[in-house]
């Protein structure tokens, strides 16, 4: 769980808010219930008390304490009903005092007499005693037989234990609820963010080579939908602009070809004339060589732009890569020999890939040509094909000068040359490997340089093709 | 062009493959003789003719 993630932070805030809400609700419930229960208790205590008050007011002036006590016992049975009753005369003389209640929730002997002067009207008080807490209502009565103070009380024990039970319940239930709600909230946020994950997965697969893919639009009608739609519009504009620039490159290189061909034709015509002086022939020849260089540059650019615009997949067939590799190596053997480099076929296991034969050949030619160019006299260049891990592998290894680490990330870039001086002398424009990579990506293949597999610190270029059929 | 007839477009733009092969031909055809049959016209290509 990542503490900086949106899901985690939302869940944390959610837990905090929920805890605060539950704390307020819990406190309110606890306090409200306490008040409600106390009010009910007071109400019922007062109703009992009124029974005694009515009785006292109806008594004769000479009524005895024993008669009053008997009447109270008959009407209320305080001990059996766990109630506290005390009747006191204005003189402080005790008329009646109830005994120990059946449930022994308090001891009447612990209840101190209410000090004089008594309150003028009905009053309720909570009495804390060593044996238990009581709610006692007291009321002064003026009866024919004199003034009395009637006190009647209920034990607070059931109420307090109910409160305690509520507190225990809240203390256990609320944290559990918070944990569940927070966990659920975390999962919900993750679930809600899943479309965003899908969008980023798709976005990761969109490259400048393939701007056709679009993000999934979740029809939620909210910010997520608007985001994916906006991003898709952006992709469409990006694709249009990339297509425009590719089209421009393709058109430009195409348009350059015709004037170049005309220039070349005219110059060749001059050189071929009988009356052409050797000096003029030499000069025009030099220009023609540069024209040839320009032509090759333009045709490389045209090829790259055609690969970019994606019309590479037209003539795809099953190509026997092994045969193509060994055949091309054979054709180039003399070039290698001319430079004193040994070009030999290596391990050539049968591999068949789907693709454009002449473009695949271009890959092999460019890789071999590079390998031969950058291998000193006496070195070796070898070409290998094999099946590995569900891929058709083409490898061109050389024992050449190798590639410096700093150049490795750039060697497939257009017009990049590791060594300006050396490459120019060989006539390379720095497009060979760029073409190789474009052809590879048009074939769904990836290309890498593996310095480890190369003999004697040379280079090893490895192309991994998806294999078209099992057993090739 | 020789390169398009013998090899294919894959070799276009690179390479001195024709020069190399012509050099091998020269070695086999012309080296032993005073009159060279294979002539180079710079910027244009190669021709077979008896030089004057």
Boltz contact constraints between the chains, C-beta under 6 A:
constraints:
  - contact:
      token1: [A, 268]
      token2: [B, 44]
      max_distance: 6.0
  - contact:
      token1: [A, 271]
      token2: [B, 41]
      max_distance: 6.0
  - contact:
      token1: [A, 271]
      token2: [B, 44]
      max_distance: 6.0
  - contact:
      token1: [A, 285]
      token2: [B, 42]
      max_distance: 6.0
  - contact:
      token1: [A, 285]
      token2: [B, 43]
      max_distance: 6.0
  - contact:
      token1: [A, 288]
      token2: [B, 43]
      max_distance: 6.0
  - contact:
      token1: [A, 289]
      token2: [B, 43]
      max_distance: 6.0
  - contact:
      token1: [A, 296]
      token2: [B, 13]
      max_distance: 6.0
  - contact:
      token1: [A, 299]
      token2: [B, 13]
      max_distance: 6.0
  - contact:
      token1: [A, 300]
      token2: [B, 13]
      max_distance: 6.0
  - contact:
      token1: [A, 334]
      token2: [B, 20]
      max_distance: 6.0
  - contact:
      token1: [A, 335]
      token2: [B, 17]
      max_distance: 6.0
  - contact:
      token1: [A, 335]
      token2: [B, 20]
      max_distance: 6.0
  - contact:
      token1: [A, 338]
      token2: [B, 20]
      max_distance: 6.0
  - contact:
      token1: [A, 358]
      token2: [B, 10]
      max_distance: 6.0
  - contact:
      token1: [A, 361]
      token2: [B, 10]
      max_distance: 6.0
  - contact:
      token1: [A, 362]
      token2: [B, 10]
      max_distance: 6.0
  - contact:
      token1: [A, 365]
      token2: [B, 10]
      max_distance: 6.0
  - contact:
      token1: [A, 365]
      token2: [B, 11]
      max_distance: 6.0
  - contact:
      token1: [A, 369]
      token2: [B, 14]
      max_distance: 6.0
  - contact:
      token1: [A, 369]
      token2: [B, 15]
      max_distance: 6.0
